[in-house]
Amino acid sequence: MIDAVVLDLGNVLVRWDPRGAFAGRLPARDTEAFLVDFDFMAFNHQQDAGRSWADARVDLAASAPEHLPALDLYLEHIADTLVGPVPGSAELVHDLRASGVRLLGLTNWSAETFHLAETAAPAIGLLEGVLVSGEVGVAKPDPRIFALLTQRFGLRPERTVFADDSAANVAAGSTAGYDAVLFTTADALRADLVARGVALPRT
């Protein structure tokens, strides 16, 4: 029996590609140097965990000042990193709402930029609630955010499906007692939910 479904947002409901901020604005070699060689994903995880962008810039100026122009471009054009809904996700959200199952979000996202999410993928606004890591100062896969999710929404983890595109986050959700599944496509998640008895139309 499934009472609730908790969805990650980035690359589950809304497509996120950090390269979108740099396309046509920064040479490809400089973009790769910032995103890959510098390891922007690790740097950005600190934003997800609550660091402000002002503090991030101070930290970067001290550790790798050559990447400050790239960071400034990223912040100026961050809306361009959100490239629309994940295919099939809006339909899945509508069908889940119609099924009567509670529908929630759990996202690693900076508190300062989360307001951009619903504009890029309006189905996010249909969720009952979203726990935003940057707002609470702890990010997946930290077990504390799953404990907070359980408490805030009064969930029974064993009767809640948690879907995320990160294997590490799925493992953490499973450890926290959730019925955690790795998101690959909206259709695959729909099939996973149907297999668990959620009344959804098949595509």
N, C-alpha and C positions, 0 to 999 in steps of 0.2 A: 504494500500500500504506500503510494507516494503522496505526501501532503504538500510538498513544495519543491520548486526548482530554483536553484541559484545559478545565475549565469555570470561568468566573466564578461567584460565588455570589449576590451581591445582584441580585435581579430576574432571575436565571437559574434558580437552585434555590430561593431563599427570597425572598419578596416583602418589600421594605423601603419603608416610607412614613413619613418623619419626622413627618408630621402626626399620626400615631397617638399620639404622646406628649402632644399638646396637646388632643385632642378632649375637650370638656367640661371642660377645665381652664384654658384660656387663651382670651380673646376672639379671634375670627377675625382682626380687624385687627392684633392684637399678634402672632399666629402668622405672618401674612404678612409683617409687618415684620421678624421674625427670620429667617424662612426665605428670603424673596425680597429685600427691600430691603437687609438686612444681608449677604445672600449666605452663608447657612449652608453651602451645598455647598462653597464655597471654604474656609471655616473648618474644616469637617469633614475636608477632604482632608489637612490637617496632622495630624489624628489618624490617618488612614490611613497617613501617612508616619512615624508613630512618636511624635508628641508626646503626652505624658500629658494626661489630662483635668484634673489639678491645674494643670498649666502652662497649659492652654487657658483655664481660669477666670481665672488671673492675667493672661493676655494680654487677655482680654475686659474685665476690670475696668479695664484701662489704656486700652483703645481704644474700647469701647462699653458702658459699665457699665449703661446702660438695658436691655440684653438679658440681664443676669445672671439675673433670675427665669426667663426662658425657657430658658436653658441648664440651670439647676438642675432645672426641670421635665423637660427632655429626659433628663437623666441619671437622674432618679428613676424615670422611666417608659419607659426605653429599650426594655424588652422589648415594649412595646406598639407599637413601630415595626416589629416583625417579625410580619407578619400571615399567616404560613403559607406552605406550599410554592407555588411557581409551578405552575399547572396543567399536568399531564402530565410534570413534571420527575422525580418519583419513579419513574414507570414507565420513563422513558428511562434513568435511572441503573441500574435493575434489569436492563434489557435490554442495556445496554452491558457491565455486569459479566458477564452470561451470554455475551456475544459473545467474551469473552477479550481485548478491547482494554484496555490500561491506562487507568485513569480517575483523574484528578487535579483539584485545584482551585487556582486562583490568584485571590486576592481582595484588594481594598482594604478593610481592616477594622481598627479599633482593636484592639490586642492585649488591652486591658482588657475588651472586651465581646464578643470572638469566641466565648467559651464559650456565649453565648446562641443561636448559629446553629443548632446541631444540634437543640436542643429545638424550635425553630420549624419546622425542615425535617429530619426524621430521616435522609433519604437522604444528607445531607452526611456522616454517619458511615460510609457505605459506600465513600467515596472512599479510594483507596490512601494519599493524603496531600494536604495543603493547604498551600500557601505563603501565609502571611498577611503582608500588607504591614507592618502595625503591629509585627510581631515582628522584622522585618528592617530597618526604618527606611527603606524606599524603596517608593514606590507607583506603580502604573500611571498614566500611560503612560511613565514613566521606563524607558529601555531597560535599565537595570541590573537591574531586577527580572526581565526576560525572560532575561537572561544567567544570573542566579541560578537561575531555574526550570530552565533547560537543564542547568546543572551539578548542582544538587541531585538531580534525578531521572534524570539520564543520558539525556536525551531527544535524539532526532534531530528538530529543528524541522520539516524538510521532510516528515516522516512523522507529524507531530503536528497534529491539529486543535485550534485554540484558539477558543473561543466566548465572546463578551462582548457585553453590551447597549450598550456605549459605542463609538461610531464611532472616537473618538480612541484607545481602547485596542486596538481591532481593527487600526487603521492601524499602531500601534506593534508589535503582535504580528507583523504581516505584514513590517514592516521588519526584525524580528529573525529572519525566516526561517520563521515558523510559517504553516501553512495556516489563516489567521484568517478567521472568519466572524462576521457581525453576528447576534446572537441577537434574534429577535423573538418566537417561540413555541417550545415544546418540539416540536410537530409539524413546524415548519419546520426546526428543527435536525435532527430525525430524518431528514427528507428529504435534507438536505444531506449527512448522514453516509452514508445509503444510496447516494447518488449517488457517493460516494467509495469505495464497495466495502465498507463496514462491514456486517456481517451482522446486520441488525435487522429485527424484524417491523414491517410498516407498520400504522399505526393506521387 
